[in-house]
């Protein structure tokens, strides 16, 4: 669908605010250079952001041979944003100020078998309530709650269409959440969230083309093409974890066989370890987190079984990443999410070696493979930016922080 002038204006407003957050304090002239917009357009958008209370004037800087330039910066107290990371084994919630500094965190564990939508919604509501209370933020200051859920989502209708690892099909997630959370709500998935976080603050910042490989219980590859988030025609781009790596291989939750996810997701890594050493004390059946943590500690101690398990995982992961490099020719591939964070440098080193065996020389030479440098949870950070984008879209419609994708209702009395 062709973007409207309102869509373009909202996107420009969002891009200007993104640059201000990243570079505060900054001048209108610097913003024009960074965004490629005209100085007149930037001046208008800055005025709108000032009127909305999201940024503030902070003084002047000298300019060579001209009048001092006015400086603007984000106003951290202008509002709060909440990012929710729903994974297969946990719900992680963070509350940010408008400079995207973390003010509060909350974690809710999802026990095995505790994946019914109503159960997960209860954990999300508890986490959101916890971070608001911790930060002492007035409800009216919360501009929105971005919610990331694994799998395929329809962000306009607020429906989690298919999450194989949660066994969810067409779950009206935002409608369920709106019965418990009285803030505007915005839905997407962790692939998009991780890419946005990397574009704003991570390894993809300033890069035109990037791939963010999300390694958790599930696996996917978020894409940034031409300097922007690539969603695909149905918001389904990045389901690399469900591409075939081994013909007639392991059974996947999606119903296929030999998917990338079955060899490099947390359950797949557990299977790799089990095949190498069936009785390994590193295995904690039914507990992905404990197994990956034990594996990481053992690799640090040069345990031969652990080293071999990570090398075997990297062999599969390297082959899959090589396909992405040959196909997309990105500037950077970022390993993200909790499995990558826990296995860290040992996994990265083995992946680089494996990729070098499979990728074509020319695209590989142009690609850097790194761990995410973002110190906080990149999914929560990216989800919070979806809430920020939604708030700007709502402001553009001159409504009080509402939009077609914001399913905000007053919670029922407790």
C-alpha positions, -999 to +999 in steps of 0.1 A: +000+000+000+014+034-010+023+056+020+002+087+026+015+121+032+006+116+069+026+084+069+056+101+055+053+130+080+051+106+109+081+087+096+101+119+093+090+130+128+101+096+141+135+098+123+142+133+136+134+122+172+155+091+168+185+113+158+179+137+187+178+107+211+210+093+197+229+126+194+215+149+222+222+178+222+221+186+185+212+214+162+186+217+135+214+219+109+230+187+121+197+170+121+191+180+084+225+165+075+219+133+094+183+127+081+187+141+046+156+163+051+156+200+043+164+225+070+129+239+067+113+205+071+135+197+101+127+231+117+090+223+114+093+188+128+115+201+157+088+226+165+061+199+166+083+178+189+088+208+212+050+213+213+045+177+222+069+181+251+092+153+239+123+176+234+135+208+249+157+238+239+191+235+257+211+265+246+234+275+216+266+265+200+289+288+180+289+284+142+317+294+119+309+328+106+273+328+115+248+332+143+249+307+171+229+276+164+201+266+188+205+232+204+177+207+212+178+176+233+153+149+243+134+157+275+138+125+296+109+136+318+086+142+288+071+107+292+079+070+298+079+040+275+076+003+284+090-026+264+078-062+270+098-092+258+076-123+258+097-154+253+089-191+256+104-193+291+101-158+305+085-124+303+109-095+307+097-059+311+117-027+312+105+009+317+125+037+299+125+075+300+124+093+267+162+091+263+157+053+264+175+050+297+162+020+318+145+031+349+130-002+361+130-039+352+108-069+361+111-106+353+084-132+353+093-169+347+071-191+326+072-226+339+069-256+316+033-259+305+025-223+315+020-210+280-018-204+277-025-169+265-043-160+297-014-171+318+011-152+298-011-121+298-012-123+336+026-123+338+028-093+314+003-073+334+022-081+366+055-070+350+041-038+337+025-030+371+058-037+388+080-014+366+055+015+369+055+011+407+093+008+409+099+039+388+071+059+406+057+070+372+023+085+369+001+064+346-006+095+324+031+098+316+033+063+301+031+070+263+027+033+254+037-003+260+054-021+231+049-059+233+072-084+215+059-120+211+076-148+191+063-159+158+042-143+132+021-113+142-004-089+127+006-057+143-024-038+129-050-061+144-030-070+175-032-107+168-004-132+175-011-153+144+013-182+149+038-189+176+049-226+172+069-228+204+040-214+225+014-234+204-005-202+197-028-197+167-047-165+161-045-152+197-060-117+201-032-107+223-036-070+225-073-073+232-065-097+260-038-074+274-061-043+271-084-059+297-055-056+322-033-027+311-047+009+307-020+021+284-018+022+246-004-012+233+017-020+203+025-055+190+054-069+170+079-097+172+115-100+186+131-100+151+118-065+144+125-054+179+161-065+179+168-049+145+154-015+157+175-017+189+206-024+168+198+004+144+193+029+172+221+020+197+239-012+185+261-027+159+238-017+130+239+020+137+250+039+107+249+007+085+228+004+054+223-034+055+224-056+085+212-090+098+203-095+134+203-132+143+180-138+173+192-169+192+168-181+220+143-209+223+133-199+188+156-186+161+151-159+134+169-132+114+158-096+116+167-076+085+177-040+080+179-032+043+188+002+029+191+016+064+156+007+075+137-022+090+125-047+065+092-063+074+081-080+041+047-077+026+029-095+055+052-085+083+067-120+081+103-113+069+130-130+089+116-165+096+151-179+088+148-203+117+122-222+097+143-226+066+156-261+059+191-268+070+191-306+070+168-325+046+146-349+065+162-337+097+149-331+132+111-325+136+104-288+143+074-272+162+063-257+129+057-292+115+087-292+092+119-312+094+154-300+095+147-263+103+177-241+113+159-236+147+161-274+155+199-273+155+208-239+169+179-229+192+182-237+229+163-270+226+185-279+195+217-271+214+204-294+242+199-321+216+234-315+202+248-320+237+226-351+243+239-367+211+275-361+221+271-372+257+238-387+266+246-387+303+263-354+305+258-336+339+255-304+319+221-315+307+191-302+327+161-319+311+132-296+307+153-265+317+168-247+288+183-218+308+201-241+333+215-262+305+228-232+285+242-217+316+260-249+326+273-253+290+287-217+291+305-223+324+319-256+312+332-240+279+350-213+300+367-242+319+377-259+286+355-289+293+360-311+261+323-321+258+311-285+262+336-272+237+326-299+212+289-291+217+294-254+211+316-262+180+288-285+167+262-258+172+284-233+155+289-256+126+251-256+119+248-219+127+277-209+105+262-228+075+229-209+080+246-175+084+266-181+053+234-184+034+223-151+047+256-135+038+256-149+003+220-139-002+218-104+014+255-092+013+251-073+047+276-051+063+272-067+097+256-098+112+248-094+149+243-124+172+216-114+197+192-127+224+199-147+255+216-178+241+241-157+222+246-136+254+253-166+275+276-185+251+293-153+241+328-151+226+334-189+224+303-192+202+312-162+182+348-174+175+335-208+163+307-192+142+333-170+124+354-201+116+324-220+103+311-191+082+346-188+066+343-224+054+309-218+036+304-182+026+316-168-007+348-148-004+336-114-017+305-110+004+322-124+035+350-099+031+324-071+034+306-086+064+315-082+101+301-108+125+297-096+161+278-100+194+253-073+202+269-045+221+236-035+237+240-039+275+203-042+283+177-065+268+176-056+230+141-069+226+126-048+253+145-018+240+132-023+205+097-029+217+098+004+236+107+022+204+075+007+188+055+024+215+074+056+208+066+053+171+029+046+180+028+077+202+041+099+174+016+084+150-012+091+174+000+127+180+000+131+142-037+123+142-043+149+169-058+123+193-048+117+229-023+090+224-045+066+205-041+049+171-056+022+150-029-001+164-032+010+200-057-011+218-060+008+250-089+004+274-096+012+310-088-019+331-117-033+350-119-025+387-099-050+408 
